[in-house]
Amino acid sequence: MDRPSRPALKQAFALSAFAAACLAGGMALSFRWVASAQEPRPVTVDVKNAEMLPPIAQVAQALNPTVVAITNTSFVRQRQGGDPFGGGNDPFFNFFFGPRQQGSAPQGVEQREVSSGSGVLISSDGEILTNNHVIESAQDGDGKPQIQVKLSDGRTFNGKILGRDKELDIALVKIDASALPFAKLGDSDKAKVGEWVVAIGNPLGLEHTVTQGIISAKGRRLDAGLGAYLQTDAAINRGNSGGPLLNLKGEVLGINTLIRADGQNIGFAVPISEVTRILKYLRSGQPVSRGYLGIQLTQLNSAFQDALGAKQGAVVSSVERGAPADKAGLQRLDVITGVDGQSISSPDELVAAISNRRAGETVKLQILRDGRAQTLTVKLGDRKDMNAPNSQDQDDSDGQPAPSGAQGLNLEKSYGFQVADLSPANRYSFGIGDGVRGVVVTSVSPRSEAANSLAPGLVITSVGRSTVSDTESFNAAVKKAGGRALLLYVQNARGDQKATVAVPPQR
């Protein structure tokens, strides 16, 4: 998981300027609590006249009671002597869970572990949003886990997990309580880069710590999870996980989740709009249903645009055999330009569009194939079935062989790399198995564009839509490309990692 922590703003100046602007305009902020006799309503912050507190202080005062501290106690049996997490000083573990309290125990002896994080109340009867990793060990191991929730007034409750989503790193916890203050869920889709935000949580065990900053970016895709994160420079530290990221209306825009360990003030929050879409699954305890195509995607860069004649979309790098996309007729090197009429300009947009649909739904994909527009109808599978064991790519045996007989091609001069047949000597030299077919890359010019995507030892199995089995068929397929960028289907020596890459001609 990528572990994402801008130098600090001159906060006093920024806040005074902001407050002065509000007062100059005759505005300030106030918050309201709803009388218990009324139907429960979330705590909100409104723009009104006559209040003297700066806006961030208003948010902190109003929303602090909605933030909780979560302690997760579990009893685990050590399978090996010592600490399996490297002596209890792992910064990645400590950011997510806070410092652990544990003693040394002999091998095989049950041991107590305590970790902590944050959460935010979203209903008056005790529903709490937090990160899945904050409470994950509560259902792991062979011990007797416990979740304890501490409110701002000091009361503590046992927590029960209603539902969780590991891919989005979100969980819903319930406590047996009533008439609690709770936060309103906002609309992170409407949030603006540069908008002021407030983070509240329990970093390093320091309960109800308030920090402020702005939304630094939206739509950050990380290896850590499925979602496109909000990036913020509000100070977030270990123990903040699960706490809310709030706008100046007091609405939850995100759930603080990650920091960048090698930076400063670079934090990430799961957008609350992503959470809202799955809230019904979490409340019911049902697994979250997400659509699945069964393809790998590549960014449509200038080389792909040159070769495929497409201006925008997501390039299909490979298609899993038997997956929904395969059954619908999708092929490698198709460019997906839309889903149900919604324009797609990148792989991230396609992933979001499909993941927001349920398994079993039918969608129409607008594609370009060899420059011609088509529409395919796909019945989506379930994302939990993604990367099933022993799955094979559509292109493992499909494809038209390249014509033979091409001669006189100077590949290194034209494209900056060289290939050779898979002779016994080359198989031995590069560790390539007997079942792998194609040509092997033997050298790549370090100053060429090819160096960005190729390396010696990679095996090329297709050029465009043509399969290649030796240098003769490879050279013929290259000539067929007519001097445009080469679309190469490559794999490593073991054949367990495959990708489609575009290599532009030398200029």
MARMAR-248179 format. One line per 4 residues: number of its first residue (from 1); their letters; for each residue z, y, x negated of C-alpha. Coordinates in Angstrom, 1 decimal, m for minus. Layout:
BEGIN
NUM> A> Z,Y,X  ...
END
This chain:
BEGIN
1> MDRP> 0.0,0.0,0.0  m0.9,3.4,m1.4  2.3,5.3,m1.8  1.6,8.7,m1.4
5> SRPA> 5.2,12.9,m2.4  1.9,20.9,m3.4  4.4,22.9,m5.2  7.0,24.3,m2.9
9> LKQA> 6.0,27.3,m0.9  7.9,30.5,m1.3  9.8,29.6,1.8  11.9,32.7,2.2
13> FALS> 8.9,35.0,2.0  6.8,32.8,4.3  9.5,32.5,6.9  10.4,36.2,6.8
17> AFAA> 6.7,37.1,7.2  6.3,34.7,10.0  9.5,36.0,11.8  8.5,39.6,11.2
21> ACLA> 5.1,38.9,12.8  6.7,37.4,15.8  9.2,40.3,16.3  6.4,42.9,15.7
25> GGMA> 4.5,41.3,18.5  7.5,41.4,20.8  7.9,37.6,20.7  10.4,35.1,19.6
29> LSFR> 11.2,31.6,20.4  13.8,29.9,22.6  14.5,26.4,23.5  15.8,24.8,26.7
33> WVAS> 17.9,21.9,27.7  17.3,20.4,31.1  20.3,20.0,33.5  21.4,16.4,34.0
37> AQEP> 20.9,16.7,37.7  17.2,17.2,37.2  14.6,14.5,36.4  14.8,13.9,32.6
41> RPVT> 12.4,16.1,30.7  11.8,16.4,26.9  13.4,19.0,24.8  10.8,21.8,24.3
45> VDVK> 10.5,25.1,22.5  8.8,28.0,24.3  7.6,31.4,23.2  9.9,34.0,24.9
49> NAEM> 11.2,37.5,24.2  14.5,38.6,22.8  15.5,35.6,20.6  16.4,36.5,17.0
53> LPPI> 16.3,33.1,15.2  13.1,32.4,13.2  10.8,29.8,14.8  11.6,27.0,12.5
57> AQVA> 15.3,27.4,13.1  14.6,27.3,16.8  12.8,23.9,16.4  15.5,22.5,14.2
61> QALN> 18.3,23.5,16.6  16.4,22.2,19.6  15.1,18.9,18.2  17.8,17.8,15.8
65> PTVV> 19.6,16.0,18.6  16.5,13.8,19.2  16.4,12.4,15.7  18.4,9.3,14.9
69> AITN> 19.5,7.4,11.8  18.5,3.7,11.7  20.4,1.2,9.6  19.1,m2.3,9.2
73> TSFV> 21.5,m4.9,8.1  20.3,m8.4,7.3  21.7,m11.5,5.7  19.3,m13.2,3.4
77> RQRQ> 19.5,m16.3,1.2  18.5,m15.6,m2.4  16.1,m18.3,m3.5  16.3,m17.3,m7.1
81> GGDP> 19.1,m15.7,m9.1  19.2,m12.0,m9.4  17.5,m9.3,m7.3  14.0,m10.3,m6.2
85> FGGG> 13.1,m6.6,m6.0  13.6,m5.8,m9.6  17.3,m4.9,m9.9  17.5,m2.8,m6.7
89> NDPF> 15.8,0.3,m8.3  12.3,m0.1,m6.8  11.2,3.5,m5.8  8.7,2.1,m3.3
93> FNFF> 11.4,0.1,m1.5  13.9,2.9,m1.8  11.6,5.5,m0.3  11.0,3.4,2.8
97> FGPR> 14.5,2.0,3.3  16.9,4.2,1.3  19.2,2.8,m1.4  20.4,m0.7,m0.7
101> QQGS> 24.0,m1.8,m0.7  24.4,m5.2,m2.1  26.3,m7.2,m4.6  25.1,m9.9,m6.9
105> APQG> 25.2,m13.4,m5.5  24.7,m16.8,m7.0  21.4,m18.6,m6.3  21.2,m19.9,m2.8
109> VEQR> 24.1,m17.9,m1.5  23.7,m15.7,1.7  23.7,m12.1,0.8  24.1,m8.9,2.8
113> EVSS> 21.4,m6.2,2.5  21.5,m2.7,4.1  18.5,m0.4,4.4  18.0,2.9,6.3
117> GSGV> 15.4,5.1,7.8  14.9,7.6,10.6  13.6,7.6,14.2  13.0,9.9,17.1
121> LISS> 14.1,9.5,20.8  11.1,9.7,23.2  12.9,8.9,26.5  16.3,9.8,28.1
125> DGEI> 17.2,6.1,28.3  17.0,5.4,24.6  13.4,4.5,23.5  13.0,5.3,19.8
129> LTNN> 9.8,5.6,17.7  10.1,4.6,14.1  8.1,2.9,11.4  7.6,m0.8,11.4
133> HVIE> 8.6,m1.1,7.8  12.0,0.6,8.6  13.0,m2.4,10.9  10.7,m5.1,9.6
137> SAQD> 13.3,m7.2,7.8  15.2,m7.4,11.1  12.9,m10.3,12.1  12.2,m11.6,8.6
141> GDGK> 14.1,m14.1,6.4  16.5,m16.7,7.5  19.6,m14.4,8.1  21.2,m12.7,11.1
145> PQIQ> 19.6,m9.2,11.2  21.2,m6.2,12.9  19.8,m2.8,13.8  22.2,0.1,14.2
149> VKLS> 21.2,3.5,15.6  23.3,6.6,15.0  22.9,9.6,17.2  23.4,13.2,16.2
153> DGRT> 26.7,13.3,18.0  28.0,10.4,15.9  27.8,7.7,18.5  26.3,4.4,17.3
157> FNGK> 24.4,1.7,19.3  22.9,m1.6,18.6  19.1,m1.4,18.6  16.6,m3.9,20.1
161> ILGR> 13.0,m4.1,19.0  10.7,m3.7,22.0  7.4,m3.9,20.1  5.8,m3.3,16.8
165> DKEL> 2.4,m2.8,15.3  2.1,m3.6,11.6  m1.4,m2.2,11.2  m0.3,1.3,12.3
169> DIAL> 3.2,0.8,10.9  4.9,1.8,14.2  7.7,0.2,16.1  9.6,0.9,19.3
173> VKID> 13.3,0.4,19.4  15.6,0.6,22.4  19.3,1.4,22.7  21.4,1.0,25.8
177> ASAL> 22.2,4.6,26.7  21.2,7.3,29.2  20.9,11.0,29.7  19.8,11.5,26.0
181> PFAK> 17.8,14.4,24.7  14.3,13.3,23.7  11.2,14.8,22.1  7.9,15.4,23.8
185> LGDS> 4.9,13.7,22.3  2.2,16.2,21.5  m1.6,15.9,20.9  m2.3,15.4,17.2
189> DKAK> m6.0,15.5,17.9  m5.7,19.2,18.7  m3.5,20.0,15.7  m5.1,22.4,13.2
193> VGEW> m5.1,22.3,9.4  m2.8,25.1,8.2  m0.6,24.8,11.3  3.2,25.1,10.6
197> VVAI> 5.1,21.8,11.0  8.7,20.7,10.7  10.0,17.4,9.4  13.5,16.1,10.4
201> GNPL> 15.0,12.9,9.0  17.6,11.3,6.8  16.3,11.3,3.3  18.6,9.7,0.7
205> GLEH> 21.2,9.2,3.4  21.4,13.0,4.0  21.3,13.0,7.8  19.4,15.5,9.8
209> TVTQ> 17.7,17.2,6.9  15.1,19.8,8.0  12.1,20.7,5.9  9.0,22.8,6.7
213> GIIS> 5.4,23.1,5.7  1.9,23.0,7.1  m0.7,20.3,8.0  m2.6,20.1,4.7
217> AKGR> m5.4,17.8,6.0  m6.3,15.5,8.9  m8.0,12.2,9.0  m6.8,10.9,5.6
221> RLDA> m7.8,7.2,5.3  m5.5,5.3,3.0  m5.3,1.6,2.0  m1.8,1.6,3.5
225> GLGA> m2.9,1.1,7.0  m5.4,1.3,9.8  m4.9,4.9,10.9  m6.3,8.3,9.7
229> YLQT> m3.1,10.1,8.6  m2.0,13.7,8.9  m1.3,15.1,5.4  1.6,17.6,5.1
233> DAAI> 3.3,19.5,2.3  6.7,19.4,4.2  9.1,17.8,1.8  9.5,14.1,2.7
237> NRGN> 11.6,11.7,0.7  12.7,8.1,0.9  14.7,7.6,4.1  12.5,10.1,6.0
241> SGGP> 10.3,7.2,7.1  10.2,7.0,10.9  11.3,10.6,11.5  9.2,13.1,13.5
245> LLNL> 6.7,15.7,12.2  6.9,18.5,14.8  4.9,21.6,15.6  6.5,24.9,16.5
249> KGEV> 6.6,24.0,20.1  8.9,21.1,19.2  6.3,18.5,20.0  5.9,15.4,17.9
253> LGIN> 2.6,15.5,16.0  3.3,12.4,13.8  5.7,9.9,12.5  6.4,10.4,8.8
257> TLIR> 5.4,7.3,6.9  4.2,7.7,3.3  4.5,9.9,0.2  2.3,10.0,m2.8
261> ADGQ> 4.6,8.9,m5.6  2.6,10.5,m8.4  2.4,14.0,m6.7  4.7,16.6,m5.2
265> NIGF> 4.8,17.5,m1.5  2.0,15.2,m0.5  3.2,13.3,2.5  1.5,11.4,5.3
269> AVPI> 2.4,10.9,9.0  0.9,8.5,11.6  m0.8,10.8,14.1  1.1,10.7,17.4
273> SEVT> m2.2,10.4,19.4  m2.7,7.0,17.7  0.7,6.0,18.7  0.3,7.1,22.3
277> RILK> m2.7,4.8,22.7  m0.7,1.7,21.9  2.6,2.8,23.5  2.1,0.6,26.6
281> YLRS> 1.8,m2.5,24.3  4.9,m1.6,22.5  6.9,m1.1,25.7  5.7,m4.5,27.1
285> GQPV> 6.3,m6.4,23.8  2.7,m7.6,23.9  0.5,m7.7,20.7  m1.6,m4.6,20.3
289> SRGY> m5.2,m5.4,21.2  m7.9,m3.8,19.1  m11.6,m4.4,19.1  m13.3,m6.1,16.2
293> LGIQ> m17.0,m6.4,15.2  m16.8,m8.6,12.1  m18.7,m6.4,9.6  m18.2,m4.6,6.3
297> LTQL> m19.3,m1.0,6.0  m20.6,1.3,3.3  m20.8,5.1,3.2  m24.3,6.4,3.8
301> NSAF> m24.8,8.3,0.6  m28.0,10.0,m0.7  m29.3,6.8,m2.2  m28.9,4.8,1.1
305> QDAL> m30.5,7.7,2.9  m33.5,7.6,0.6  m33.9,3.8,1.0  m33.1,3.5,4.8
309> GAKQ> m34.5,6.8,6.1  m31.3,7.6,7.9  m29.5,11.0,7.9  m26.1,9.9,9.3
313> GAVV> m24.2,6.8,10.3  m22.4,3.8,8.8  m24.3,1.3,6.7  m23.6,m2.4,7.5
317> SSVE> m22.9,m4.0,4.1  m22.3,m7.5,5.4  m22.0,m9.4,8.7  m19.5,m12.2,9.1
321> RGAP> m21.2,m15.4,10.4  m20.2,m16.2,14.0  m18.4,m12.8,14.5  m19.2,m10.6,17.5
325> ADKA> m21.6,m8.5,15.5  m23.5,m11.5,14.3  m23.8,m12.9,17.9  m25.1,m9.5,19.1
329> GLQR> m27.9,m9.5,16.4  m26.5,m6.9,14.0  m27.9,m7.3,10.4  m27.0,m6.2,7.0
333> LDVI> m28.6,m2.8,6.2  m28.6,m1.8,9.8  m27.2,1.8,10.2  m24.8,2.3,13.1
337> TGVD> m25.4,5.8,14.4  m23.4,5.7,17.7  m21.0,3.7,19.9  m21.6,4.1,23.7
341> GQSI> m23.4,7.3,23.0  m20.7,8.7,20.8  m22.2,9.9,17.5  m21.0,8.1,14.3
345> SSPD> m21.3,9.8,11.0  m19.1,7.7,8.7  m17.5,4.2,8.4  m14.1,5.8,9.3
349> ELVA> m15.4,7.1,12.6  m16.8,3.7,13.4  m13.5,1.9,12.6  m11.6,4.4,14.8
353> AISN> m14.1,4.1,17.7  m13.9,0.3,17.7  m10.2,0.0,17.0  m9.5,2.2,20.0
357> RRAG> m11.2,m0.3,22.3  m9.6,m3.5,23.4  m10.7,m7.0,22.5  m13.1,m8.4,25.2
361> ETVK> m14.6,m5.0,26.0  m18.4,m4.6,25.8  m19.9,m1.7,23.8  m23.4,m0.5,23.1
365> LQIL> m24.2,0.2,19.4  m26.9,2.6,18.6  m28.5,1.5,15.3  m31.4,2.2,13.0
369> RDGR> m33.2,m0.8,11.5  m36.0,m0.2,9.1  m36.2,3.4,10.5  m36.5,2.3,14.1
373> AQTL> m33.9,3.1,16.7  m32.4,0.2,18.7  m29.4,m0.5,21.0  m27.4,m3.6,20.7
377> TVKL> m24.7,m4.8,23.2  m21.6,m6.3,21.6  m18.6,m8.0,23.2  m15.7,m7.1,20.9
381> GDRK> m13.5,m9.7,19.3  m9.8,m9.3,18.5  m8.9,m7.5,15.2  m6.1,m10.0,14.6
385> DMNA> m8.9,m12.6,14.0  m10.4,m10.4,11.2  m10.8,m12.1,7.8  m10.3,m15.6,9.2
389> PNSQ> m10.1,m18.3,6.5  m13.3,m19.9,5.4  m15.4,m17.2,7.1  m18.9,m16.8,5.6
393> DQDD> m21.2,m13.8,5.5  m24.4,m13.9,7.6  m26.4,m13.4,4.4  m25.0,m16.5,2.6
397> SDGQ> m28.2,m18.4,3.5  m30.3,m16.1,5.7  m33.0,m13.7,4.6  m36.7,m13.8,3.6
401> PAPS> m37.5,m14.8,0.1  m39.1,m12.2,m2.1  m42.7,m12.6,m3.0  m43.3,m14.0,m6.5
405> GAQG> m45.7,m13.1,m9.3  m44.7,m9.5,m10.1  m45.0,m8.6,m13.8  m44.6,m5.7,m16.1
409> LNLE> m41.4,m4.1,m14.6  m39.2,m2.1,m17.0  m36.0,m2.3,m15.0  m33.8,m0.6,m17.5
413> KSYG> m36.1,2.4,m17.8  m36.6,2.6,m14.0  m33.0,2.0,m12.8  m30.7,1.7,m15.8
417> FQVA> m29.8,m1.9,m15.8  m31.1,m5.4,m16.8  m30.8,m8.8,m15.2  m31.4,m12.4,m16.2
421> DLSP> m31.8,m15.8,m14.7  m28.7,m17.9,m14.0  m29.3,m20.3,m16.9  m26.6,m22.7,m17.9
425> ANRY> m25.8,m20.4,m20.9  m25.5,m17.3,m18.6  m23.4,m19.2,m16.1  m21.0,m20.3,m18.9
429> SFGI> m21.0,m16.8,m20.5  m20.1,m15.0,m17.3  m18.1,m17.8,m15.6  m20.5,m18.1,m12.7
433> GDGV> m20.2,m21.3,m10.5  m23.0,m23.8,m10.0  m23.2,m22.9,m6.3  m24.0,m19.2,m6.8
437> RGVV> m27.7,m18.3,m6.5  m29.5,m15.1,m7.6  m29.8,m13.1,m10.9  m27.0,m11.9,m13.1
441> VTSV> m26.6,m8.3,m14.3  m26.5,m8.5,m18.1  m26.3,m4.8,m19.1  m25.9,m1.4,m17.5
445> SPRS> m26.8,1.9,m19.2  m23.5,4.0,m19.2  m25.4,7.2,m18.4  m27.3,5.8,m15.4
449> EAAN> m26.5,6.0,m11.7  m26.3,2.2,m11.8  m23.1,2.4,m13.8  m21.4,3.7,m10.6
453> SLAP> m21.9,0.4,m8.8  m22.9,m2.3,m11.2  m21.4,m4.1,m14.2  m22.3,m7.0,m16.4
457> GLVI> m21.5,m10.3,m14.7  m22.2,m9.3,m11.2  m24.7,m11.5,m9.4  m27.5,m10.0,m7.2
461> TSVG> m28.5,m12.2,m4.3  m30.7,m9.9,m2.3  m32.8,m6.8,m2.7  m33.2,m5.0,0.6
465> RSTV> m33.7,m7.8,3.2  m35.2,m10.2,0.7  m33.2,m13.0,m1.0  m33.8,m13.5,m4.7
469> SDTE> m33.3,m16.7,m6.7  m34.7,m15.7,m10.2  m36.0,m12.8,m12.2  m39.5,m13.3,m10.9
473> SFNA> m38.6,m12.9,m7.2  m36.1,m10.1,m8.1  m38.9,m8.1,m9.9  m41.2,m8.6,m7.0
477> AVKK> m38.6,m7.3,m4.5  m37.9,m4.3,m6.8  m41.6,m3.5,m6.8  m41.7,m3.8,m3.0
481> AGGR> m39.1,m1.0,m2.9  m41.8,1.4,m4.1  m39.7,3.4,m6.5  m37.0,4.2,m3.9
485> ALLL> m33.4,3.4,m4.2  m32.6,m0.3,m4.5  m30.3,m1.8,m1.9  m28.6,m4.7,m3.7
489> YVQN> m26.4,m7.3,m2.2  m24.0,m8.3,m5.0  m21.0,m10.6,m5.6  m18.6,m11.4,m8.3
493> ARGD> m18.8,m14.6,m10.4  m16.5,m16.5,m8.0  m18.5,m15.4,m4.9  m15.4,m14.3,m3.0
497> QKAT> m16.1,m10.6,m3.2  m19.4,m9.2,m1.9  m20.8,m5.8,m1.2  m24.0,m3.8,m0.6
501> VAVP> m24.7,m1.1,m3.2  m27.5,1.5,m3.5  m28.9,2.2,m7.0  m31.2,5.2,m7.1
505> PQR> m34.1,5.4,m9.6  m33.7,7.1,m12.9  m34.8,10.8,m12.8
END
